[in-house]
Amino acid sequence: MCLSSAYTTKNGIDTLICDRVTNVSVDGGKVVLTNLLGMDTVVNGALKSIDLNKNVITIEEK
């Protein structure tokens, strides 16, 4: 099973916000990340990139 780690980027600084991400959805100006345990993390921002080879999700935080 390939799970991803999600990071926010703000002012050039990346911060890990969610590990073992299984689902990503976008709702308006929010990105909703769901981890392996079913817990949601909501970030105000926009998807910047998703690298499936490295299992990294990057969100540009507002």
Contact map, one row per residue, 1 for C-alpha under 8 A:
11100000000000000000000000000000000000000000000000000000000000
11110000000000000000000000000000000000000000000000000010000000
11111000000000000011110000000000000000000000000000000010000000
01111100000000000011110000000000000000000000000000010111100000
00111110000000011111100000000000000000000000000000000011100000
00011111000000011110100000000000000000000000000000000001111000
00001111100001111100000000000000000000000000000000000001111000
00000111110011111000000000000000000000000000000000000000011110
00000011111111100000000000000000000000000000000000000000011110
00000001111111000000000000000000000000000000000000000000000111
00000000111110000000000000000000000000000000000000000000000000
00000000111111000000000000000000000000000000000000000000000000
00000001111111100000000000000000000000000000000000000000000000
00000011110111110000000000000000000000000000000000000000000000
00000011100011111000000000000000000000000000000000000000000000
00001111000001111110000000000000000000000000000000000000000000
00001111000000111110000000000000000000001000000000000000000000
00001110000000011111100000000000101000001000000000000000000000
00111100000000011111100000000000001000000000000000000000000000
00111000000000000111110000000000001100000000000000000000000000
00111100000000000111111100000000111100000000000000000000000000
00110000000000000001111100000000111100000000000000000000000000
00000000000000000000111110000000111000000000000000000000000000
00000000000000000000111111000011110000000000000000000000000000
00000000000000000000001111100011100000000000000000000000000000
00000000000000000000000111111111000000000000000000000000000000
00000000000000000000000011111111000000000000000000000000000000
00000000000000000000000001111100000000000000000000000000000000
00000000000000000000000001111110000000000001110000000000000000
00000000000000000000000001111111000000000111110000000000000000
00000000000000000000000111101111100000000111111000000000001000
00000000000000000000000111100111110000011110000000000000000000
00000000000000000100111110000011111000011100000000000000000000
00000000000000000000111100000001111111111000000000000000000000
00000000000000000111111000000000111111110000000000000000000000
00000000000000000001110000000000011111100000000000000000000000
00000000000000000000000000000000011111100000000000000000000000
00000000000000000000000000000000011111110000000000000000000000
00000000000000000000000000000000011111111000000000000000000000
00000000000000000000000000000001111001111100000000000000000000
00000000000000001100000000000001110000111110000000000000000000
00000000000000000000000000000111100000011111000000000000000000
00000000000000000000000000000111000000001111100000000000000010
00000000000000000000000000001110000000000111110000000000000011
00000000000000000000000000001110000000000011111000000000001111
00000000000000000000000000001110000000000001111100000000001111
00000000000000000000000000000010000000000000111111000000111100
00000000000000000000000000000000000000000000011111000000111100
00000000000000000000000000000000000000000000001111100000111000
00000000000000000000000000000000000000000000001111110011110000
00000000000000000000000000000000000000000000000011111111100000
00010000000000000000000000000000000000000000000001111111000000
00000000000000000000000000000000000000000000000000111110000000
00010000000000000000000000000000000000000000000000111111000000
01111000000000000000000000000000000000000000000001111111100000
00011110000000000000000000000000000000000000000001110111110000
00011110000000000000000000000000000000000000001111100011111000
00000111100000000000000000000000000000000000001111000001111100
00000111100000000000000000000010000000000000111110000000111110
00000001110000000000000000000000000000000000111100000000011111
00000001110000000000000000000000000000000011110000000000001111
00000000010000000000000000000000000000000001110000000000000111
